[in-house]
Amino acid sequence: MDYLSHIYQIAAFVLLVSVVLYFTVYKELRGRGFMPWQRKLLKTGIPARAKVLRIHHSNNYFGCKSNTHQFEEIEIALEVKPLNSAGYTVNTTRIVPVNDTHTFVIGREIDVKIKPGNADKIVIVGFDG
């Protein structure tokens, strides 16, 4: 019986580590733009400018409040202005460090890259990757 109890303890530890890694690593990387499709789009995307129209704080937080690495999910509406094309609005969600939400201020213009063939898929230059 002692052997089986030891196996359960190891399984519980592995599960706990997996959950912690998911919320501290994957969620951070998703928001900070280290996902493979974002890296590729930074290299191959069509450059454009975008103006921040709206910001909605979703009140979804990741990390501990006492932790300096706490992240918040925000929804951003951007008016994307490609060169030689009409502008359009796109909504995107990003996970940003709580102390870095000032990056997205209403009215601010930022550089983006647009996925050819899917104008709603964008990356934010200097933030995603």
N, CA, C and O atoms as CSV, one atom per row, in Angstrom:
chain,resi,resn,atom,element,x,y,z
A,1,MET,N,N,0.816,-1.195,0.000
A,1,MET,CA,C,0.000,0.000,0.000
A,1,MET,C,C,0.860,1.260,0.000
A,1,MET,O,O,0.473,2.280,-0.571
A,2,ASP,N,N,2.002,1.192,0.627
A,2,ASP,CA,C,2.903,2.340,0.686
A,2,ASP,C,C,3.384,2.721,-0.717
A,2,ASP,O,O,3.542,3.905,-1.015
A,3,TYR,N,N,3.614,1.740,-1.569
A,3,TYR,CA,C,4.056,1.983,-2.941
A,3,TYR,C,C,2.990,2.753,-3.723
A,3,TYR,O,O,3.309,3.705,-4.435
A,4,LEU,N,N,1.739,2.348,-3.592
A,4,LEU,CA,C,0.640,3.005,-4.294
A,4,LEU,C,C,0.460,4.444,-3.810
A,4,LEU,O,O,0.184,5.338,-4.611
A,5,SER,N,N,0.610,4.664,-2.542
A,5,SER,CA,C,0.510,6.016,-1.993
A,5,SER,C,C,1.620,6.908,-2.548
A,5,SER,O,O,1.394,8.086,-2.826
A,6,HIS,N,N,2.798,6.353,-2.705
A,6,HIS,CA,C,3.927,7.102,-3.271
A,6,HIS,C,C,3.636,7.494,-4.727
A,6,HIS,O,O,3.943,8.613,-5.138
A,7,ILE,N,N,3.058,6.596,-5.491
A,7,ILE,CA,C,2.695,6.860,-6.891
A,7,ILE,C,C,1.670,7.992,-6.957
A,7,ILE,O,O,1.790,8.877,-7.804
A,8,TYR,N,N,0.670,7.979,-6.081
A,8,TYR,CA,C,-0.336,9.040,-6.048
A,8,TYR,C,C,0.287,10.391,-5.714
A,8,TYR,O,O,-0.100,11.411,-6.285
A,9,GLN,N,N,1.233,10.405,-4.810
A,9,GLN,CA,C,1.903,11.654,-4.450
A,9,GLN,C,C,2.675,12.220,-5.634
A,9,GLN,O,O,2.646,13.426,-5.879
A,10,ILE,N,N,3.359,11.361,-6.362
A,10,ILE,CA,C,4.116,11.800,-7.538
A,10,ILE,C,C,3.158,12.328,-8.608
A,10,ILE,O,O,3.418,13.367,-9.216
A,11,ALA,N,N,2.058,11.620,-8.837
A,11,ALA,CA,C,1.077,12.058,-9.840
A,11,ALA,C,C,0.476,13.410,-9.456
A,11,ALA,O,O,0.293,14.272,-10.315
A,12,ALA,N,N,0.170,13.598,-8.182
A,12,ALA,CA,C,-0.382,14.871,-7.730
A,12,ALA,C,C,0.636,15.993,-7.910
A,12,ALA,O,O,0.271,17.100,-8.304
A,13,PHE,N,N,1.891,15.720,-7.629
A,13,PHE,CA,C,2.948,16.725,-7.792
A,13,PHE,C,C,3.097,17.108,-9.268
A,13,PHE,O,O,3.194,18.291,-9.592
A,14,VAL,N,N,3.115,16.126,-10.151
A,14,VAL,CA,C,3.241,16.392,-11.587
A,14,VAL,C,C,2.049,17.212,-12.076
A,14,VAL,O,O,2.223,18.136,-12.870
A,15,LEU,N,N,0.853,16.889,-11.619
A,15,LEU,CA,C,-0.338,17.645,-12.004
A,15,LEU,C,C,-0.248,19.086,-11.510
A,15,LEU,O,O,-0.568,20.017,-12.249
A,16,LEU,N,N,0.179,19.269,-10.279
A,16,LEU,CA,C,0.315,20.612,-9.717
A,16,LEU,C,C,1.334,21.437,-10.498
A,16,LEU,O,O,1.078,22.599,-10.814
A,17,VAL,N,N,2.477,20.851,-10.811
A,17,VAL,CA,C,3.511,21.555,-11.574
A,17,VAL,C,C,2.988,21.911,-12.963
A,17,VAL,O,O,3.261,23.001,-13.466
A,18,SER,N,N,2.245,21.010,-13.579
A,18,SER,CA,C,1.689,21.281,-14.912
A,18,SER,C,C,0.727,22.459,-14.886
A,18,SER,O,O,0.771,23.310,-15.775
A,19,VAL,N,N,-0.129,22.521,-13.894
A,19,VAL,CA,C,-1.088,23.625,-13.788
A,19,VAL,C,C,-0.360,24.941,-13.548
A,19,VAL,O,O,-0.687,25.955,-14.165
A,20,VAL,N,N,0.613,24.930,-12.664
A,20,VAL,CA,C,1.382,26.147,-12.384
A,20,VAL,C,C,2.107,26.618,-13.639
A,20,VAL,O,O,2.090,27.809,-13.952
A,21,LEU,N,N,2.739,25.704,-14.358
A,21,LEU,CA,C,3.440,26.082,-15.589
A,21,LEU,C,C,2.475,26.635,-16.629
A,21,LEU,O,O,2.810,27.580,-17.343
A,22,TYR,N,N,1.291,26.060,-16.721
A,22,TYR,CA,C,0.314,26.551,-17.684
A,22,TYR,C,C,-0.016,28.019,-17.426
A,22,TYR,O,O,0.000,28.836,-18.347
A,23,PHE,N,N,-0.311,28.347,-16.182
A,23,PHE,CA,C,-0.721,29.719,-15.879
A,23,PHE,C,C,0.431,30.702,-15.823
A,23,PHE,O,O,0.219,31.893,-16.047
A,24,THR,N,N,1.632,30.255,-15.535
A,24,THR,CA,C,2.745,31.200,-15.449
A,24,THR,C,C,3.532,31.314,-16.741
A,24,THR,O,O,4.080,32.377,-17.034
A,25,VAL,N,N,3.599,30.259,-17.508
A,25,VAL,CA,C,4.408,30.294,-18.727
A,25,VAL,C,C,3.538,30.465,-19.964
A,25,VAL,O,O,3.703,31.444,-20.693
A,26,TYR,N,N,2.622,29.547,-20.220
A,26,TYR,CA,C,1.840,29.601,-21.447
A,26,TYR,C,C,1.018,30.882,-21.535
A,26,TYR,O,O,1.012,31.542,-22.574
A,27,LYS,N,N,0.330,31.237,-20.464
A,27,LYS,CA,C,-0.497,32.445,-20.501
A,27,LYS,C,C,0.363,33.679,-20.745
A,27,LYS,O,O,-0.025,34.569,-21.501
A,28,GLU,N,N,1.525,33.733,-20.110
A,28,GLU,CA,C,2.417,34.877,-20.335
A,28,GLU,C,C,2.899,34.907,-21.774
A,28,GLU,O,O,2.893,35.960,-22.412
A,29,LEU,N,N,3.316,33.761,-22.287
A,29,LEU,CA,C,3.840,33.724,-23.650
A,29,LEU,C,C,2.755,34.033,-24.669
A,29,LEU,O,O,3.020,34.673,-25.687
A,30,ARG,N,N,1.547,33.586,-24.401
A,30,ARG,CA,C,0.464,33.890,-25.335
A,30,ARG,C,C,0.238,35.403,-25.423
A,30,ARG,O,O,0.068,35.952,-26.512
A,31,GLY,N,N,0.238,36.048,-24.298
A,31,GLY,CA,C,0.018,37.486,-24.287
A,31,GLY,C,C,1.199,38.283,-24.786
A,31,GLY,O,O,1.013,39.338,-25.393
A,32,ARG,N,N,2.401,37.815,-24.551
A,32,ARG,CA,C,3.582,38.555,-24.935
A,32,ARG,C,C,4.032,38.234,-26.353
A,32,ARG,O,O,5.012,38.805,-26.832
A,33,GLY,N,N,3.342,37.343,-27.020
A,33,GLY,CA,C,3.602,37.172,-28.433
A,33,GLY,C,C,4.685,36.197,-28.811
A,33,GLY,O,O,5.269,36.316,-29.888
A,34,PHE,N,N,4.966,35.248,-27.967
A,34,PHE,CA,C,5.992,34.289,-28.318
A,34,PHE,C,C,5.406,33.026,-28.931
A,34,PHE,O,O,6.098,32.017,-29.068
A,35,MET,N,N,4.152,33.081,-29.293
A,35,MET,CA,C,3.547,31.938,-29.953
A,35,MET,C,C,4.092,31.883,-31.381
A,35,MET,O,O,4.339,32.925,-31.988
A,36,PRO,N,N,4.279,30.681,-31.919
A,36,PRO,CA,C,4.911,30.547,-33.242
A,36,PRO,C,C,4.234,31.344,-34.351
A,36,PRO,O,O,4.923,31.927,-35.188
A,37,TRP,N,N,2.901,31.386,-34.380
A,37,TRP,CA,C,2.229,32.120,-35.459
A,37,TRP,C,C,2.519,33.610,-35.364
A,37,TRP,O,O,2.565,34.298,-36.384
A,38,GLN,N,N,2.714,34.119,-34.146
A,38,GLN,CA,C,2.998,35.542,-33.994
A,38,GLN,C,C,4.415,35.858,-34.468
A,38,GLN,O,O,4.646,36.876,-35.120
A,39,ARG,N,N,5.349,34.990,-34.140
A,39,ARG,CA,C,6.727,35.197,-34.610
A,39,ARG,C,C,6.774,35.221,-36.130
A,39,ARG,O,O,7.423,36.074,-36.735
A,40,LYS,N,N,6.071,34.265,-36.736
A,40,LYS,CA,C,6.060,34.185,-38.199
A,40,LYS,C,C,5.414,35.429,-38.800
A,40,LYS,O,O,5.909,35.980,-39.783
A,41,LEU,N,N,4.310,35.867,-38.205
A,41,LEU,CA,C,3.599,37.035,-38.724
A,41,LEU,C,C,4.428,38.307,-38.579
A,41,LEU,O,O,4.326,39.204,-39.416
A,42,LEU,N,N,5.241,38.398,-37.538
A,42,LEU,CA,C,6.124,39.560,-37.396
A,42,LEU,C,C,7.103,39.651,-38.564
A,42,LEU,O,O,7.495,40.745,-38.970
A,43,LYS,N,N,7.495,38.493,-39.102
A,43,LYS,CA,C,8.443,38.468,-40.224
A,43,LYS,C,C,7.754,38.639,-41.573
A,43,LYS,O,O,8.293,39.283,-42.474
A,44,THR,N,N,6.554,38.060,-41.711
A,44,THR,CA,C,5.924,37.994,-43.033
A,44,THR,C,C,4.710,38.904,-43.194
A,44,THR,O,O,4.183,39.033,-44.299
A,45,GLY,N,N,4.261,39.534,-42.116
A,45,GLY,CA,C,3.040,40.337,-42.171
A,45,GLY,C,C,3.199,41.640,-42.936
A,45,GLY,O,O,4.309,42.123,-43.161
A,46,ILE,N,N,2.072,42.189,-43.323
A,46,ILE,CA,C,2.028,43.472,-44.037
A,46,ILE,C,C,2.043,44.596,-42.996
A,46,ILE,O,O,1.171,44.635,-42.129
A,47,PRO,N,N,3.019,45.511,-43.067
A,47,PRO,CA,C,3.085,46.585,-42.069
A,47,PRO,C,C,1.922,47.567,-42.206
A,47,PRO,O,O,1.468,47.874,-43.308
A,48,ALA,N,N,1.459,48.047,-41.057
A,48,ALA,CA,C,0.377,49.039,-41.024
A,48,ALA,C,C,0.465,49.804,-39.708
A,48,ALA,O,O,1.210,49.434,-38.800
A,49,ARG,N,N,-0.305,50.867,-39.630
A,49,ARG,CA,C,-0.436,51.628,-38.384
A,49,ARG,C,C,-1.828,51.337,-37.833
A,49,ARG,O,O,-2.756,51.035,-38.583
A,50,ALA,N,N,-1.956,51.430,-36.536
A,50,ALA,CA,C,-3.258,51.222,-35.905
A,50,ALA,C,C,-3.428,52.222,-34.775
A,50,ALA,O,O,-2.476,52.570,-34.076
A,51,LYS,N,N,-4.655,52.672,-34.615
A,51,LYS,CA,C,-4.984,53.620,-33.549
A,51,LYS,C,C,-5.848,52.896,-32.521
A,51,LYS,O,O,-6.814,52.222,-32.878
A,52,VAL,N,N,-5.499,53.039,-31.253
A,52,VAL,CA,C,-6.272,52.414,-30.181
A,52,VAL,C,C,-7.581,53.183,-30.014
A,52,VAL,O,O,-7.578,54.369,-29.685
A,53,LEU,N,N,-8.704,52.491,-30.245
A,53,LEU,CA,C,-10.026,53.116,-30.131
A,53,LEU,C,C,-10.655,52.891,-28.758
A,53,LEU,O,O,-11.206,53.812,-28.156
A,54,ARG,N,N,-10.566,51.658,-28.276
A,54,ARG,CA,C,-11.171,51.295,-26.995
A,54,ARG,C,C,-10.296,50.283,-26.280
A,54,ARG,O,O,-9.571,49.500,-26.895
A,55,ILE,N,N,-10.388,50.326,-24.970
A,55,ILE,CA,C,-9.718,49.335,-24.129
A,55,ILE,C,C,-10.737,48.870,-23.100
A,55,ILE,O,O,-11.401,49.682,-22.456
A,56,HIS,N,N,-10.852,47.571,-22.955
A,56,HIS,CA,C,-11.754,47.021,-21.942
A,56,HIS,C,C,-10.948,46.089,-21.045
A,56,HIS,O,O,-10.394,45.089,-21.502
A,57,HIS,N,N,-10.894,46.432,-19.776
A,57,HIS,CA,C,-10.216,45.576,-18.801
A,57,HIS,C,C,-11.196,44.474,-18.406
A,57,HIS,O,O,-12.252,44.748,-17.835
A,58,SER,N,N,-10.843,43.239,-18.710
A,58,SER,CA,C,-11.767,42.125,-18.483
A,58,SER,C,C,-11.806,41.670,-17.032
A,58,SER,O,O,-12.648,40.852,-16.662
A,59,ASN,N,N,-10.905,42.192,-16.210
A,59,ASN,CA,C,-10.785,41.780,-14.811
A,59,ASN,C,C,-10.401,40.316,-14.661
A,59,ASN,O,O,-10.642,39.714,-13.615
A,60,ASN,N,N,-9.801,39.740,-15.705
A,60,ASN,CA,C,-9.208,38.407,-15.611
A,60,ASN,C,C,-7.732,38.592,-15.321
A,60,ASN,O,O,-6.997,39.164,-16.126
A,61,TYR,N,N,-7.305,38.111,-14.177
A,61,TYR,CA,C,-5.912,38.266,-13.764
A,61,TYR,C,C,-5.246,36.910,-13.691
A,61,TYR,O,O,-5.889,35.898,-13.410
A,62,PHE,N,N,-3.947,36.901,-13.946
A,62,PHE,CA,C,-3.152,35.690,-13.879
A,62,PHE,C,C,-1.946,35.978,-13.000
A,62,PHE,O,O,-1.282,37.001,-13.164
A,63,GLY,N,N,-1.668,35.089,-12.081
A,63,GLY,CA,C,-0.570,35.307,-11.142
A,63,GLY,C,C,-1.128,35.758,-9.806
A,63,GLY,O,O,-2.324,36.014,-9.674
A,64,CYS,N,N,-0.261,35.852,-8.829
A,64,CYS,CA,C,-0.666,36.254,-7.477
A,64,CYS,C,C,-0.644,37.765,-7.358
A,64,CYS,O,O,0.191,38.429,-7.971
A,65,LYS,N,N,-1.555,38.307,-6.576
A,65,LYS,CA,C,-1.580,39.761,-6.393
A,65,LYS,C,C,-0.303,40.266,-5.743
A,65,LYS,O,O,0.116,41.395,-5.998
A,66,SER,N,N,0.316,39.450,-4.913
A,66,SER,CA,C,1.560,39.873,-4.269
A,66,SER,C,C,2.760,39.684,-5.191
A,66,SER,O,O,3.861,40.147,-4.894
A,67,ASN,N,N,2.540,39.005,-6.300
A,67,ASN,CA,C,3.610,38.715,-7.247
A,67,ASN,C,C,3.809,39.916,-8.176
A,67,ASN,O,O,2.837,40.513,-8.638
A,68,THR,N,N,5.040,40.261,-8.445
A,68,THR,CA,C,5.310,41.381,-9.348
A,68,THR,C,C,5.053,41.006,-10.804
A,68,THR,O,O,5.129,41.863,-11.685
A,69,HIS,N,N,4.755,39.753,-11.063
A,69,HIS,CA,C,4.523,39.291,-12.431
A,69,HIS,C,C,3.040,39.027,-12.681
A,69,HIS,O,O,2.694,38.095,-13.408
A,70,GLN,N,N,2.179,39.820,-12.100
A,70,GLN,CA,C,0.751,39.637,-12.309
A,70,GLN,C,C,0.363,40.180,-13.684
A,70,GLN,O,O,0.855,41.222,-14.116
A,71,PHE,N,N,-0.519,39.461,-14.354
A,71,PHE,CA,C,-0.958,39.827,-15.694
A,71,PHE,C,C,-2.461,40.054,-15.713
A,71,PHE,O,O,-3.205,39.481,-14.918
A,72,GLU,N,N,-2.888,40.903,-16.642
A,72,GLU,CA,C,-4.309,41.185,-16.821
A,72,GLU,C,C,-4.660,41.000,-18.290
A,72,GLU,O,O,-3.896,41.379,-19.178
A,73,GLU,N,N,-5.816,40.418,-18.529
A,73,GLU,CA,C,-6.311,40.266,-19.892
A,73,GLU,C,C,-7.085,41.529,-20.257
A,73,GLU,O,O,-7.991,41.942,-19.533
A,74,ILE,N,N,-6.720,42.142,-21.391
A,74,ILE,CA,C,-7.441,43.329,-21.855
A,74,ILE,C,C,-7.912,43.103,-23.292
A,74,ILE,O,O,-7.265,42.417,-24.083
A,75,GLU,N,N,-9.046,43.698,-23.595
A,75,GLU,CA,C,-9.580,43.646,-24.951
A,75,GLU,C,C,-9.355,45.015,-25.574
A,75,GLU,O,O,-9.665,46.043,-24.972
A,76,ILE,N,N,-8.811,45.019,-26.788
A,76,ILE,CA,C,-8.426,46.265,-27.444
A,76,ILE,C,C,-9.125,46.353,-28.796
A,76,ILE,O,O,-9.104,45.399,-29.573
A,77,ALA,N,N,-9.741,47.494,-29.074
A,77,ALA,CA,C,-10.302,47.771,-30.403
A,77,ALA,C,C,-9.320,48.691,-31.111
A,77,ALA,O,O,-8.968,49.754,-30.600
A,78,LEU,N,N,-8.881,48.270,-32.292
A,78,LEU,CA,C,-7.908,49.038,-33.065
A,78,LEU,C,C,-8.494,49.430,-34.411
A,78,LEU,O,O,-9.196,48.642,-35.046
A,79,GLU,N,N,-8.204,50.644,-34.838
A,79,GLU,CA,C,-8.513,51.062,-36.199
A,79,GLU,C,C,-7.229,50.871,-36.994
A,79,GLU,O,O,-6.281,51.646,-36.864
A,80,VAL,N,N,-7.212,49.833,-37.814
A,80,VAL,CA,C,-6.021,49.479,-38.586
A,80,VAL,C,C,-6.049,50.230,-39.907
A,80,VAL,O,O,-7.064,50.252,-40.603
A,81,LYS,N,N,-4.912,50.851,-40.244
A,81,LYS,CA,C,-4.814,51.641,-41.479
A,81,LYS,C,C,-3.667,51.102,-42.334
A,81,LYS,O,O,-2.533,51.566,-42.215
A,82,PRO,N,N,-3.961,50.114,-43.204
A,82,PRO,CA,C,-2.919,49.603,-44.090
A,82,PRO,C,C,-2.550,50.650,-45.138
A,82,PRO,O,O,-3.367,51.501,-45.489
A,83,LEU,N,N,-1.332,50.584,-45.627
A,83,LEU,CA,C,-0.919,51.482,-46.704
A,83,LEU,C,C,-1.732,51.159,-47.953
A,83,LEU,O,O,-1.940,49.989,-48.276
A,84,ASN,N,N,-2.184,52.175,-48.642
A,84,ASN,CA,C,-2.928,52.020,-49.901
A,84,ASN,C,C,-4.220,51.214,-49.761
A,84,ASN,O,O,-4.677,50.622,-50.738
A,85,SER,N,N,-4.812,51.180,-48.577
A,85,SER,CA,C,-6.081,50.469,-48.380
A,85,SER,C,C,-6.947,51.247,-47.402
A,85,SER,O,O,-6.467,52.105,-46.661
A,86,ALA,N,N,-8.226,50.928,-47.418
A,86,ALA,CA,C,-9.147,51.568,-46.470
A,86,ALA,C,C,-8.915,51.017,-45.066
A,86,ALA,O,O,-8.547,49.855,-44.891
A,87,GLY,N,N,-9.134,51.862,-44.085
A,87,GLY,CA,C,-8.987,51.434,-42.700
A,87,GLY,C,C,-10.157,50.565,-42.255
A,87,GLY,O,O,-11.232,50.606,-42.854
A,88,TYR,N,N,-9.947,49.793,-41.221
A,88,TYR,CA,C,-10.992,48.932,-40.678
A,88,TYR,C,C,-10.717,48.724,-39.192
A,88,TYR,O,O,-9.618,48.994,-38.707
A,89,THR,N,N,-11.720,48.245,-38.486
A,89,THR,CA,C,-11.596,48.026,-37.047
A,89,THR,C,C,-11.410,46.539,-36.763
A,89,THR,O,O,-12.069,45.691,-37.364
A,90,VAL,N,N,-10.516,46.244,-35.853
A,90,VAL,CA,C,-10.286,44.865,-35.422
A,90,VAL,C,C,-10.251,44.846,-33.896
A,90,VAL,O,O,-9.722,45.756,-33.259
A,91,ASN,N,N,-10.818,43.805,-33.335
A,91,ASN,CA,C,-10.786,43.607,-31.885
A,91,ASN,C,C,-9.802,42.491,-31.575
A,91,ASN,O,O,-9.790,41.460,-32.248
A,92,THR,N,N,-8.989,42.696,-30.568
A,92,THR,CA,C,-7.996,41.706,-30.191
A,92,THR,C,C,-7.889,41.652,-28.675
A,92,THR,O,O,-8.252,42.603,-27.983
A,93,THR,N,N,-7.399,40.553,-28.174
A,93,THR,CA,C,-7.217,40.375,-26.737
A,93,THR,C,C,-5.745,40.118,-26.471
A,93,THR,O,O,-5.094,39.361,-27.190
A,94,ARG,N,N,-5.233,40.749,-25.442
A,94,ARG,CA,C,-3.841,40.549,-25.050
A,94,ARG,C,C,-3.771,40.372,-23.539
A,94,ARG,O,O,-4.588,40.917,-22.796
A,95,ILE,N,N,-2.798,39.615,-23.106
A,95,ILE,CA,C,-2.505,39.478,-21.684
A,95,ILE,C,C,-1.251,40.291,-21.433
A,95,ILE,O,O,-0.189,40.003,-21.985
A,96,VAL,N,N,-1.380,41.303,-20.601
A,96,VAL,CA,C,-0.279,42.242,-20.376
A,96,VAL,C,C,0.046,42.310,-18.888
A,96,VAL,O,O,-0.830,42.110,-18.046
A,97,PRO,N,N,1.304,42.592,-18.567
A,97,PRO,CA,C,1.635,42.815,-17.164
A,97,PRO,C,C,0.821,43.992,-16.629
A,97,PRO,O,O,0.639,44.991,-17.324
A,98,VAL,N,N,0.342,43.875,-15.421
A,98,VAL,CA,C,-0.496,44.919,-14.829
A,98,VAL,C,C,0.220,46.265,-14.849
A,98,VAL,O,O,-0.412,47.300,-15.061
A,99,ASN,N,N,1.519,46.258,-14.633
A,99,ASN,CA,C,2.256,47.526,-14.621
A,99,ASN,C,C,2.612,48.001,-16.025
A,99,ASN,O,O,3.335,48.988,-16.167
A,100,ASP,N,N,2.120,47.320,-17.077
A,100,ASP,CA,C,2.432,47.689,-18.456
A,100,ASP,C,C,1.169,48.006,-19.261
A,100,ASP,O,O,1.230,48.089,-20.488
A,101,THR,N,N,0.032,48.183,-18.594
A,101,THR,CA,C,-1.204,48.467,-19.332
A,101,THR,C,C,-1.184,49.853,-19.958
A,101,THR,O,O,-2.010,50.140,-20.824
A,102,HIS,N,N,-0.264,50.721,-19.547
A,102,HIS,CA,C,-0.157,52.064,-20.138
A,102,HIS,C,C,0.320,52.014,-21.588
A,102,HIS,O,O,0.257,53.019,-22.296
A,103,THR,N,N,0.795,50.854,-22.030
A,103,THR,CA,C,1.206,50.694,-23.428
A,103,THR,C,C,0.031,50.979,-24.358
A,103,THR,O,O,0.213,51.501,-25.458
A,104,PHE,N,N,-1.162,50.636,-23.914
A,104,PHE,CA,C,-2.352,50.803,-24.741
A,104,PHE,C,C,-3.209,51.925,-24.160
A,104,PHE,O,O,-3.955,51.723,-23.202
A,105,VAL,N,N,-3.089,53.105,-24.754
A,105,VAL,CA,C,-3.834,54.290,-24.337
A,105,VAL,C,C,-4.721,54.707,-25.506
A,105,VAL,O,O,-4.273,54.715,-26.652
A,106,ILE,N,N,-5.958,55.048,-25.228
A,106,ILE,CA,C,-6.885,55.456,-26.288
A,106,ILE,C,C,-6.290,56.629,-27.065
A,106,ILE,O,O,-5.848,57.623,-26.489
A,107,GLY,N,N,-6.292,56.481,-28.393
A,107,GLY,CA,C,-5.746,57.512,-29.269
A,107,GLY,C,C,-4.303,57.261,-29.686
A,107,GLY,O,O,-3.816,57.869,-30.639
A,108,ARG,N,N,-3.625,56.379,-28.985
A,108,ARG,CA,C,-2.223,56.109,-29.322
A,108,ARG,C,C,-2.130,55.341,-30.638
A,108,ARG,O,O,-2.929,54.443,-30.903
A,109,GLU,N,N,-1.148,55.703,-31.454
A,109,GLU,CA,C,-0.897,54.991,-32.715
A,109,GLU,C,C,0.236,54.003,-32.494
A,109,GLU,O,O,1.253,54.329,-31.881
A,110,ILE,N,N,0.048,52.796,-32.999
A,110,ILE,CA,C,1.047,51.741,-32.841
A,110,ILE,C,C,1.279,51.061,-34.183
A,110,ILE,O,O,0.439,51.128,-35.081
A,111,ASP,N,N,2.419,50.411,-34.306
A,111,ASP,CA,C,2.737,49.635,-35.502
A,111,ASP,C,C,2.187,48.224,-35.340
A,111,ASP,O,O,2.303,47.611,-34.279
A,112,VAL,N,N,1.590,47.726,-36.413
A,112,VAL,CA,C,1.081,46.361,-36.426
A,112,VAL,C,C,1.518,45.688,-37.722
A,112,VAL,O,O,1.970,46.341,-38.663
A,113,LYS,N,N,1.373,44.379,-37.745
A,113,LYS,CA,C,1.565,43.613,-38.978
A,113,LYS,C,C,0.303,42.790,-39.184
A,113,LYS,O,O,-0.246,42.215,-38.244
A,114,ILE,N,N,-0.142,42.746,-40.432
A,114,ILE,CA,C,-1.396,42.092,-40.797
A,114,ILE,C,C,-1.083,40.799,-41.537
A,114,ILE,O,O,-0.172,40.746,-42.364
A,115,LYS,N,N,-1.845,39.764,-41.229
A,115,LYS,CA,C,-1.673,38.497,-41.939
A,115,LYS,C,C,-2.273,38.626,-43.335
A,115,LYS,O,O,-3.448,38.967,-43.466
A,116,PRO,N,N,-1.488,38.359,-44.382
A,116,PRO,CA,C,-2.033,38.398,-45.742
A,116,PRO,C,C,-3.176,37.384,-45.882
A,116,PRO,O,O,-3.032,36.220,-45.509
A,117,GLY,N,N,-4.289,37.832,-46.413
A,117,GLY,CA,C,-5.428,36.944,-46.604
A,117,GLY,C,C,-6.363,36.855,-45.399
A,117,GLY,O,O,-7.454,36.297,-45.511
A,118,ASN,N,N,-5.956,37.394,-44.252
A,118,ASN,CA,C,-6.810,37.394,-43.061
A,118,ASN,C,C,-6.525,38.668,-42.278
A,118,ASN,O,O,-5.754,38.662,-41.318
A,119,ALA,N,N,-7.151,39.748,-42.697
A,119,ALA,CA,C,-6.847,41.071,-42.143
A,119,ALA,C,C,-7.198,41.211,-40.667
A,119,ALA,O,O,-6.728,42.141,-40.011
A,120,ASP,N,N,-8.014,40.307,-40.131
A,120,ASP,CA,C,-8.358,40.386,-38.709
A,120,ASP,C,C,-7.263,39.808,-37.813
A,120,ASP,O,O,-7.273,40.024,-36.601
A,121,LYS,N,N,-6.337,39.088,-38.393
A,121,LYS,CA,C,-5.249,38.497,-37.608
A,121,LYS,C,C,-4.053,39.444,-37.668
A,121,LYS,O,O,-3.450,39.638,-38.723
A,122,ILE,N,N,-3.724,40.031,-36.516
A,122,ILE,CA,C,-2.646,41.016,-36.461
A,122,ILE,C,C,-1.696,40.692,-35.316
A,122,ILE,O,O,-2.038,39.961,-34.387
A,123,VAL,N,N,-0.502,41.252,-35.406
A,123,VAL,CA,C,0.419,41.272,-34.270
A,123,VAL,C,C,0.800,42.722,-34.029
A,123,VAL,O,O,0.813,43.542,-34.947
A,124,ILE,N,N,1.105,43.014,-32.797
A,124,ILE,CA,C,1.495,44.367,-32.421
A,124,ILE,C,C,3.011,44.410,-32.341
A,124,ILE,O,O,3.617,43.738,-31.507
A,125,VAL,N,N,3.619,45.203,-33.211
A,125,VAL,CA,C,5.077,45.296,-33.289
A,125,VAL,C,C,5.598,45.905,-31.989
A,125,VAL,O,O,5.070,46.906,-31.505
A,126,GLY,N,N,6.628,45.297,-31.439
A,126,GLY,CA,C,7.214,45.789,-30.201
A,126,GLY,C,C,6.536,45.246,-28.963
A,126,GLY,O,O,7.066,45.385,-27.861
A,127,PHE,N,N,5.389,44.636,-29.115
A,127,PHE,CA,C,4.706,44.031,-27.974
A,127,PHE,C,C,4.620,42.527,-28.159
A,127,PHE,O,O,4.965,41.771,-27.250
A,128,ASP,N,N,4.166,42.082,-29.319
A,128,ASP,CA,C,4.094,40.651,-29.621
A,128,ASP,C,C,5.441,40.211,-30.163
A,128,ASP,O,O,5.709,40.349,-31.356
A,129,GLY,N,N,6.264,39.696,-29.318
A,129,GLY,CA,C,7.573,39.218,-29.765
A,129,GLY,C,C,8.559,40.220,-29.521
A,129,GLY,O,O,9.734,40.016,-29.827
